[in-house]
Protein backbone atom coordinates (compact mmCIF):
# COMPACT_ATOMS: atom_id res chain seq x y z
CA UNK A 1 0.00 0.00 0.00
CA UNK A 2 1.34 3.38 -0.96
CA UNK A 3 1.13 5.44 2.20
CA UNK A 4 1.47 8.69 0.27
CA UNK A 5 -1.27 8.46 -2.32
CA UNK A 6 -4.44 10.24 -1.26
CA UNK A 7 -6.93 7.63 -2.49
CA UNK A 8 -5.00 4.80 -0.86
CA UNK A 9 -4.77 6.77 2.39
CA UNK A 10 -8.48 7.55 2.40
CA UNK A 11 -9.32 3.90 1.74
CA UNK A 12 -7.00 2.77 4.54
CA UNK A 13 -8.51 5.21 7.01
CA UNK A 14 -12.06 4.32 6.01
CA UNK A 15 -11.35 0.62 6.44
CA UNK A 16 -10.21 1.26 10.00
CA UNK A 17 -13.00 3.73 10.74
CA UNK A 18 -10.51 6.49 11.46
CA UNK A 19 -11.56 10.13 11.83
CA UNK A 20 -9.16 13.06 12.00
CA UNK A 21 -8.90 14.84 15.33
CA UNK A 22 -8.64 18.61 15.10
CA UNK A 23 -7.65 18.82 18.76
CA UNK A 24 -4.65 16.57 18.09
CA UNK A 25 -3.54 18.65 15.11
CA UNK A 26 -3.57 15.71 12.70
CA UNK A 27 -2.52 16.39 9.10
CA UNK A 28 -1.17 13.47 7.06
CA UNK A 29 1.23 13.84 4.15
CA UNK A 30 -0.04 12.70 0.75
CA UNK A 31 2.87 13.78 -1.47
CA UNK A 32 5.07 10.72 -1.88
CA UNK A 33 8.35 12.62 -2.17
CA UNK A 34 7.98 14.69 1.00
CA UNK A 35 8.57 11.98 3.65
CA UNK A 36 11.57 10.87 1.62
CA UNK A 37 12.94 14.42 1.65
CA UNK A 38 12.32 14.84 5.39
CA UNK A 39 14.05 11.58 6.25
CA UNK A 40 16.95 12.54 4.00
CA UNK A 41 17.21 15.95 5.69
CA UNK A 42 17.49 14.22 9.08
CA UNK A 43 20.70 12.53 7.98
CA UNK A 44 19.53 9.29 9.64
CA UNK A 45 21.86 6.34 9.17
CA UNK A 46 22.25 2.77 10.48
CA UNK A 47 24.05 3.85 13.64
CA UNK A 48 21.21 6.21 14.58
CA UNK A 49 18.13 5.59 16.67
CA UNK A 50 15.26 7.90 15.72
CA UNK A 51 12.58 9.24 18.02
CA UNK A 52 9.51 10.11 15.97
CA UNK A 53 6.51 11.96 17.40
CA UNK A 54 3.05 11.56 15.90
CA UNK A 55 3.80 8.94 13.20
CA UNK A 56 0.25 9.05 11.83
CA UNK A 57 -0.06 6.17 9.38
CA UNK A 58 3.69 5.65 8.99
CA UNK A 59 4.56 7.72 5.91
CA UNK A 60 7.69 9.23 7.45
CA UNK A 61 8.25 6.20 9.70
CA UNK A 62 8.82 3.87 6.76
CA UNK A 63 11.36 6.22 5.19
CA UNK A 64 13.22 6.49 8.49
CA UNK A 65 13.23 2.71 8.97
CA UNK A 66 14.97 2.33 5.62
CA UNK A 67 17.82 4.53 6.87
CA UNK A 68 18.14 4.22 10.64
CA UNK A 69 19.01 1.33 12.90
CA UNK A 70 15.81 1.74 14.89
CA UNK A 71 12.77 4.03 14.93
CA UNK A 72 10.67 4.55 18.05
CA UNK A 73 7.45 6.46 17.44
CA UNK A 74 5.36 8.03 20.21
CA UNK A 75 1.67 8.13 19.26
CA UNK A 76 -1.08 9.63 21.41
CA UNK A 77 -4.05 8.57 19.26
CA UNK A 78 -4.87 4.96 20.12
CA UNK A 79 -7.02 4.59 17.00
CA UNK A 80 -3.88 4.84 14.84
CA UNK A 81 -2.17 1.85 16.46
CA UNK A 82 -3.93 -0.86 14.38
CA UNK A 83 -3.26 1.19 11.24
CA UNK A 84 0.45 1.41 12.06
CA UNK A 85 0.48 -2.32 12.77
CA UNK A 86 -0.69 -2.86 9.20
CA UNK A 87 1.38 -0.24 7.38
CA UNK A 88 4.63 -0.92 9.26
CA UNK A 89 4.37 -4.71 9.32
CA UNK A 90 7.42 -5.17 7.08
CA UNK A 91 9.79 -3.22 9.34
CA UNK A 92 11.30 -5.06 12.29
CA UNK A 93 13.22 -1.97 13.41
CA UNK A 94 10.05 -0.02 14.19
CA UNK A 95 8.33 0.27 17.56
CA UNK A 96 5.33 2.32 18.69
CA UNK A 97 5.14 3.73 22.21
CA UNK A 98 1.56 4.76 23.00
CA UNK A 99 1.40 7.99 24.98
CA UNK A 100 1.83 11.74 25.17
CA UNK A 101 5.42 12.80 24.54
CA UNK A 102 4.92 15.82 26.82
CA UNK A 103 4.15 13.48 29.72
CA UNK A 104 6.89 10.93 29.05
CA UNK A 105 10.37 10.85 30.55
CA UNK A 106 12.16 11.37 27.23
CA UNK A 107 15.73 10.66 28.45
CA UNK A 108 14.52 7.43 30.10
CA UNK A 109 12.68 6.46 26.92
CA UNK A 110 15.83 7.02 24.87
CA UNK A 111 17.96 5.00 27.30
CA UNK A 112 15.50 2.12 27.23
CA UNK A 113 14.51 2.02 23.57
CA UNK A 114 17.50 3.43 21.69
CA UNK A 115 20.42 2.02 23.66
CA UNK A 116 23.46 1.47 21.45
CA UNK A 117 22.33 4.03 18.86
CA UNK A 118 23.03 7.73 18.40
CA UNK A 119 19.68 9.35 19.25
CA UNK A 120 18.15 11.85 16.83
CA UNK A 121 14.65 13.23 16.34
CA UNK A 122 12.68 13.33 13.11
CA UNK A 123 8.97 14.09 13.10
CA UNK A 124 5.98 15.73 11.49
CA UNK A 125 4.99 17.59 14.64
CA UNK A 126 1.38 18.43 15.51
CA UNK A 127 1.40 22.19 15.06
CA UNK A 128 -0.53 22.91 18.26
CA UNK A 129 2.30 21.55 20.45
CA UNK A 130 5.38 22.55 18.44
CA UNK A 131 6.92 24.92 21.01
CA UNK A 132 6.49 22.73 24.11
CA UNK A 133 7.69 19.64 22.24
CA UNK A 134 10.81 21.36 20.91
CA UNK A 135 11.50 22.74 24.38
CA UNK A 136 11.17 19.28 25.93
CA UNK A 137 13.39 17.67 23.30
CA UNK A 138 16.12 20.24 23.79
CA UNK A 139 15.85 20.10 27.58
CA UNK A 140 16.23 16.31 27.38
CA UNK A 141 19.87 16.85 26.31
CA UNK A 142 20.19 13.47 24.63
CA UNK A 143 19.82 14.11 20.88
CA UNK A 144 22.43 14.89 18.24
CA UNK A 145 19.94 16.61 15.96
CA UNK A 146 16.26 17.47 15.69
CA UNK A 147 14.55 17.54 12.28
CA UNK A 148 10.90 18.53 12.26
CA UNK A 149 8.12 19.54 9.90
CA UNK A 150 6.49 22.64 11.37
CA UNK A 151 4.63 25.75 10.27
CA UNK A 152 6.75 27.90 7.97
CA UNK A 153 6.24 30.87 10.27
CA UNK A 154 7.62 28.87 13.21
CA UNK A 155 10.65 27.68 11.25
CA UNK A 156 11.38 31.25 10.18
CA UNK A 157 11.06 32.46 13.76
CA UNK A 158 13.47 29.86 15.09
CA UNK A 159 16.09 30.81 12.49
CA UNK A 160 15.47 34.58 12.71
CA UNK A 161 18.30 37.05 13.19
CA UNK A 162 18.38 39.93 15.69
CA UNK A 163 16.56 43.03 14.50
CA UNK A 164 14.00 41.16 12.38
CA UNK A 165 10.27 41.00 13.07
CA UNK A 166 10.35 37.21 13.48
CA UNK A 167 13.11 37.28 16.10
CA UNK A 168 11.94 36.56 19.64
CA UNK A 169 12.66 34.84 22.94
CA UNK A 170 12.20 31.36 21.47
CA UNK A 171 14.61 32.25 18.64
CA UNK A 172 17.24 32.96 21.30
CA UNK A 173 16.42 29.74 23.17
CA UNK A 174 16.71 27.65 20.01
CA UNK A 175 19.91 29.31 18.83
CA UNK A 176 21.54 29.04 22.24
CA UNK A 177 21.13 25.26 22.34
CA UNK A 178 21.13 24.41 18.61
CA UNK A 179 22.11 25.57 15.14
CA UNK A 180 18.74 25.69 13.34
CA UNK A 181 18.37 25.88 9.57
CA UNK A 182 15.29 25.94 7.34
CA UNK A 183 15.74 23.19 4.75
CA UNK A 184 12.67 23.43 2.47
CA UNK A 185 9.00 24.41 2.38
CA UNK A 186 6.03 22.06 2.04
CA UNK A 187 2.85 23.30 0.37
CA UNK A 188 -0.57 23.08 2.02
CA UNK A 189 -1.83 20.83 -0.78
CA UNK A 190 0.52 18.03 0.29
CA UNK A 191 -1.60 17.21 3.37
CA UNK A 192 -5.02 15.86 4.31
CA UNK A 193 -6.85 17.60 5.81
CA UNK A 194 -5.39 20.66 4.09
CA UNK A 195 -3.93 23.01 6.73
CA UNK A 196 -4.39 26.76 6.54
CA UNK A 197 -0.67 27.48 6.44
CA UNK A 198 2.46 26.54 4.52
CA UNK A 199 4.86 24.21 6.31
CA UNK A 200 8.62 23.83 6.36
CA UNK A 201 11.27 21.37 7.44
CA UNK A 202 13.66 22.62 10.09
CA UNK A 203 16.84 20.83 11.07
CA UNK A 204 18.56 21.82 14.31
CA UNK A 205 22.03 20.52 15.12
CA UNK A 206 22.29 20.32 18.91
CA UNK A 207 25.32 22.22 20.16
CA UNK A 208 27.85 20.35 22.32
CA UNK A 209 28.57 23.69 24.01
CA UNK A 210 26.49 26.91 23.85
CA UNK A 211 28.05 29.66 21.71
CA UNK A 212 28.27 32.06 24.66
CA UNK A 213 29.40 31.53 28.24
CA UNK A 214 26.56 31.94 30.74
CA UNK A 215 26.98 31.57 34.48
CA UNK A 216 23.30 31.02 35.29
CA UNK A 217 21.15 29.74 32.40
CA UNK A 218 17.87 30.24 34.27
CA UNK A 219 18.74 33.89 34.91
CA UNK A 220 19.95 34.29 31.32
CA UNK A 221 16.57 33.20 29.97
CA UNK A 222 14.76 35.29 32.57
CA UNK A 223 16.60 38.26 31.07
CA UNK A 224 15.80 37.18 27.51
CA UNK A 225 12.10 36.70 28.22
CA UNK A 226 11.93 40.06 29.97
CA UNK A 227 13.60 41.78 27.01
CA UNK A 228 10.78 40.64 24.72
CA UNK A 229 7.95 41.24 27.19
CA UNK A 230 7.10 44.62 25.63
CA UNK A 231 8.28 44.40 22.03
CA UNK A 232 7.27 47.94 21.09
CA UNK A 233 8.95 49.45 24.12
CA UNK A 234 12.62 50.06 24.85
CA UNK A 235 14.71 47.30 26.40
CA UNK A 236 14.84 49.19 29.69
CA UNK A 237 11.05 49.49 29.89
CA UNK A 238 10.68 45.84 28.98
CA UNK A 239 13.16 44.77 31.66
CA UNK A 240 11.07 46.64 34.23
CA UNK A 241 8.42 43.90 33.92
CA UNK A 242 10.76 41.33 35.47
CA UNK A 243 13.26 43.38 37.46
CA UNK A 244 11.36 46.55 38.35
CA UNK A 245 10.66 45.35 41.88
CA UNK A 246 14.37 44.92 42.55
CA UNK A 247 16.08 47.53 40.39
CA UNK A 248 15.10 51.09 39.54
CA UNK A 249 14.71 52.27 35.97
CA UNK A 250 17.94 54.23 36.37
CA UNK A 251 19.80 51.12 37.52
CA UNK A 252 18.44 49.12 34.61
CA UNK A 253 19.48 51.87 32.22
CA UNK A 254 22.98 51.82 33.68
CA UNK A 255 23.14 48.05 33.28
CA UNK A 256 22.15 48.38 29.61
CA UNK A 257 24.53 51.22 28.78
CA UNK A 258 27.29 49.52 30.75
CA UNK A 259 27.17 46.73 28.17
CA UNK A 260 27.85 49.24 25.40
CA UNK A 261 24.22 49.38 24.32
CA UNK A 262 22.15 52.47 23.57
CA UNK A 263 19.79 53.41 26.40
CA UNK A 264 16.85 53.40 23.96
CA UNK A 265 17.60 50.11 22.23
CA UNK A 266 14.87 47.48 21.92
CA UNK A 267 15.33 43.91 23.07
CA UNK A 268 14.89 42.50 19.57
CA UNK A 269 18.21 44.08 18.55
CA UNK A 270 20.29 41.95 20.93
CA UNK A 271 22.10 38.79 19.90
CA UNK A 272 23.32 35.97 22.12
CA UNK A 273 26.51 37.78 23.15
CA UNK A 274 24.63 40.94 24.13
CA UNK A 275 22.07 38.97 26.11
CA UNK A 276 24.83 37.07 27.93
CA UNK A 277 26.58 40.34 28.84
CA UNK A 278 23.32 41.96 29.95
CA UNK A 279 22.33 38.99 32.10
CA UNK A 280 25.73 39.05 33.79
CA UNK A 281 25.41 42.80 34.42
CA UNK A 282 21.95 42.43 35.94
CA UNK A 283 23.09 39.50 38.05
CA UNK A 284 25.91 41.58 39.51
CA UNK A 285 23.54 44.43 40.38
CA UNK A 286 21.17 42.08 42.14
CA UNK A 287 24.05 40.67 44.15
VEXKE-189125 format. One line per 4 residues: number of its first residue (from 1); their letters; for each residue x negated, y, z of C-alpha. Coordinates in Angstrom, 1 decimal. Layout:
% residues N
NUM> A> X Y Z; ... $
END
This chain:
% residues 287
1> XXXX> 0.0 0.0 0.0; -1.3 3.4 -1.0; -1.1 5.4 2.2; -1.5 8.7 0.3 $
5> XXXX> 1.3 8.5 -2.3; 4.4 10.2 -1.3; 6.9 7.6 -2.5; 5.0 4.8 -0.9 $
9> XXXX> 4.8 6.8 2.4; 8.5 7.5 2.4; 9.3 3.9 1.7; 7.0 2.8 4.5 $
13> XXXX> 8.5 5.2 7.0; 12.1 4.3 6.0; 11.4 0.6 6.4; 10.2 1.3 10.0 $
17> XXXX> 13.0 3.7 10.7; 10.5 6.5 11.5; 11.6 10.1 11.8; 9.2 13.1 12.0 $
21> XXXX> 8.9 14.8 15.3; 8.6 18.6 15.1; 7.7 18.8 18.8; 4.6 16.6 18.1 $
25> XXXX> 3.5 18.7 15.1; 3.6 15.7 12.7; 2.5 16.4 9.1; 1.2 13.5 7.1 $
29> XXXX> -1.2 13.8 4.1; 0.0 12.7 0.7; -2.9 13.8 -1.5; -5.1 10.7 -1.9 $
33> XXXX> -8.4 12.6 -2.2; -8.0 14.7 1.0; -8.6 12.0 3.7; -11.6 10.9 1.6 $
37> XXXX> -12.9 14.4 1.7; -12.3 14.8 5.4; -14.1 11.6 6.3; -17.0 12.5 4.0 $
41> XXXX> -17.2 16.0 5.7; -17.5 14.2 9.1; -20.7 12.5 8.0; -19.5 9.3 9.6 $
45> XXXX> -21.9 6.3 9.2; -22.2 2.8 10.5; -24.0 3.8 13.6; -21.2 6.2 14.6 $
49> XXXX> -18.1 5.6 16.7; -15.3 7.9 15.7; -12.6 9.2 18.0; -9.5 10.1 16.0 $
53> XXXX> -6.5 12.0 17.4; -3.1 11.6 15.9; -3.8 8.9 13.2; -0.2 9.1 11.8 $
57> XXXX> 0.1 6.2 9.4; -3.7 5.6 9.0; -4.6 7.7 5.9; -7.7 9.2 7.5 $
61> XXXX> -8.2 6.2 9.7; -8.8 3.9 6.8; -11.4 6.2 5.2; -13.2 6.5 8.5 $
65> XXXX> -13.2 2.7 9.0; -15.0 2.3 5.6; -17.8 4.5 6.9; -18.1 4.2 10.6 $
69> XXXX> -19.0 1.3 12.9; -15.8 1.7 14.9; -12.8 4.0 14.9; -10.7 4.5 18.0 $
73> XXXX> -7.5 6.5 17.4; -5.4 8.0 20.2; -1.7 8.1 19.3; 1.1 9.6 21.4 $
77> XXXX> 4.0 8.6 19.3; 4.9 5.0 20.1; 7.0 4.6 17.0; 3.9 4.8 14.8 $
81> XXXX> 2.2 1.9 16.5; 3.9 -0.9 14.4; 3.3 1.2 11.2; -0.4 1.4 12.1 $
85> XXXX> -0.5 -2.3 12.8; 0.7 -2.9 9.2; -1.4 -0.2 7.4; -4.6 -0.9 9.3 $
89> XXXX> -4.4 -4.7 9.3; -7.4 -5.2 7.1; -9.8 -3.2 9.3; -11.3 -5.1 12.3 $
93> XXXX> -13.2 -2.0 13.4; -10.0 0.0 14.2; -8.3 0.3 17.6; -5.3 2.3 18.7 $
97> XXXX> -5.1 3.7 22.2; -1.6 4.8 23.0; -1.4 8.0 25.0; -1.8 11.7 25.2 $
101> XXXX> -5.4 12.8 24.5; -4.9 15.8 26.8; -4.2 13.5 29.7; -6.9 10.9 29.1 $
105> XXXX> -10.4 10.9 30.6; -12.2 11.4 27.2; -15.7 10.7 28.4; -14.5 7.4 30.1 $
109> XXXX> -12.7 6.5 26.9; -15.8 7.0 24.9; -18.0 5.0 27.3; -15.5 2.1 27.2 $
113> XXXX> -14.5 2.0 23.6; -17.5 3.4 21.7; -20.4 2.0 23.7; -23.5 1.5 21.4 $
117> XXXX> -22.3 4.0 18.9; -23.0 7.7 18.4; -19.7 9.4 19.3; -18.2 11.9 16.8 $
121> XXXX> -14.7 13.2 16.3; -12.7 13.3 13.1; -9.0 14.1 13.1; -6.0 15.7 11.5 $
125> XXXX> -5.0 17.6 14.6; -1.4 18.4 15.5; -1.4 22.2 15.1; 0.5 22.9 18.3 $
129> XXXX> -2.3 21.6 20.4; -5.4 22.6 18.4; -6.9 24.9 21.0; -6.5 22.7 24.1 $
133> XXXX> -7.7 19.6 22.2; -10.8 21.4 20.9; -11.5 22.7 24.4; -11.2 19.3 25.9 $
137> XXXX> -13.4 17.7 23.3; -16.1 20.2 23.8; -15.9 20.1 27.6; -16.2 16.3 27.4 $
141> XXXX> -19.9 16.8 26.3; -20.2 13.5 24.6; -19.8 14.1 20.9; -22.4 14.9 18.2 $
145> XXXX> -19.9 16.6 16.0; -16.3 17.5 15.7; -14.5 17.5 12.3; -10.9 18.5 12.3 $
149> XXXX> -8.1 19.5 9.9; -6.5 22.6 11.4; -4.6 25.7 10.3; -6.7 27.9 8.0 $
153> XXXX> -6.2 30.9 10.3; -7.6 28.9 13.2; -10.7 27.7 11.2; -11.4 31.3 10.2 $
157> XXXX> -11.1 32.5 13.8; -13.5 29.9 15.1; -16.1 30.8 12.5; -15.5 34.6 12.7 $
161> XXXX> -18.3 37.1 13.2; -18.4 39.9 15.7; -16.6 43.0 14.5; -14.0 41.2 12.4 $
165> XXXX> -10.3 41.0 13.1; -10.3 37.2 13.5; -13.1 37.3 16.1; -11.9 36.6 19.6 $
169> XXXX> -12.7 34.8 22.9; -12.2 31.4 21.5; -14.6 32.2 18.6; -17.2 33.0 21.3 $
173> XXXX> -16.4 29.7 23.2; -16.7 27.6 20.0; -19.9 29.3 18.8; -21.5 29.0 22.2 $
177> XXXX> -21.1 25.3 22.3; -21.1 24.4 18.6; -22.1 25.6 15.1; -18.7 25.7 13.3 $
181> XXXX> -18.4 25.9 9.6; -15.3 25.9 7.3; -15.7 23.2 4.7; -12.7 23.4 2.5 $
185> XXXX> -9.0 24.4 2.4; -6.0 22.1 2.0; -2.8 23.3 0.4; 0.6 23.1 2.0 $
189> XXXX> 1.8 20.8 -0.8; -0.5 18.0 0.3; 1.6 17.2 3.4; 5.0 15.9 4.3 $
193> XXXX> 6.9 17.6 5.8; 5.4 20.7 4.1; 3.9 23.0 6.7; 4.4 26.8 6.5 $
197> XXXX> 0.7 27.5 6.4; -2.5 26.5 4.5; -4.9 24.2 6.3; -8.6 23.8 6.4 $
201> XXXX> -11.3 21.4 7.4; -13.7 22.6 10.1; -16.8 20.8 11.1; -18.6 21.8 14.3 $
205> XXXX> -22.0 20.5 15.1; -22.3 20.3 18.9; -25.3 22.2 20.2; -27.8 20.4 22.3 $
209> XXXX> -28.6 23.7 24.0; -26.5 26.9 23.9; -28.1 29.7 21.7; -28.3 32.1 24.7 $
213> XXXX> -29.4 31.5 28.2; -26.6 31.9 30.7; -27.0 31.6 34.5; -23.3 31.0 35.3 $
217> XXXX> -21.1 29.7 32.4; -17.9 30.2 34.3; -18.7 33.9 34.9; -20.0 34.3 31.3 $
221> XXXX> -16.6 33.2 30.0; -14.8 35.3 32.6; -16.6 38.3 31.1; -15.8 37.2 27.5 $
225> XXXX> -12.1 36.7 28.2; -11.9 40.1 30.0; -13.6 41.8 27.0; -10.8 40.6 24.7 $
229> XXXX> -7.9 41.2 27.2; -7.1 44.6 25.6; -8.3 44.4 22.0; -7.3 47.9 21.1 $
233> XXXX> -9.0 49.4 24.1; -12.6 50.1 24.8; -14.7 47.3 26.4; -14.8 49.2 29.7 $
237> XXXX> -11.1 49.5 29.9; -10.7 45.8 29.0; -13.2 44.8 31.7; -11.1 46.6 34.2 $
241> XXXX> -8.4 43.9 33.9; -10.8 41.3 35.5; -13.3 43.4 37.5; -11.4 46.6 38.3 $
245> XXXX> -10.7 45.4 41.9; -14.4 44.9 42.5; -16.1 47.5 40.4; -15.1 51.1 39.5 $
249> XXXX> -14.7 52.3 36.0; -17.9 54.2 36.4; -19.8 51.1 37.5; -18.4 49.1 34.6 $
253> XXXX> -19.5 51.9 32.2; -23.0 51.8 33.7; -23.1 48.0 33.3; -22.1 48.4 29.6 $
257> XXXX> -24.5 51.2 28.8; -27.3 49.5 30.7; -27.2 46.7 28.2; -27.9 49.2 25.4 $
261> XXXX> -24.2 49.4 24.3; -22.1 52.5 23.6; -19.8 53.4 26.4; -16.9 53.4 24.0 $
265> XXXX> -17.6 50.1 22.2; -14.9 47.5 21.9; -15.3 43.9 23.1; -14.9 42.5 19.6 $
269> XXXX> -18.2 44.1 18.6; -20.3 42.0 20.9; -22.1 38.8 19.9; -23.3 36.0 22.1 $
273> XXXX> -26.5 37.8 23.2; -24.6 40.9 24.1; -22.1 39.0 26.1; -24.8 37.1 27.9 $
277> XXXX> -26.6 40.3 28.8; -23.3 42.0 29.9; -22.3 39.0 32.1; -25.7 39.0 33.8 $
281> XXXX> -25.4 42.8 34.4; -22.0 42.4 35.9; -23.1 39.5 38.1; -25.9 41.6 39.5 $
285> XXX> -23.5 44.4 40.4; -21.2 42.1 42.1; -24.1 40.7 44.2 $
END
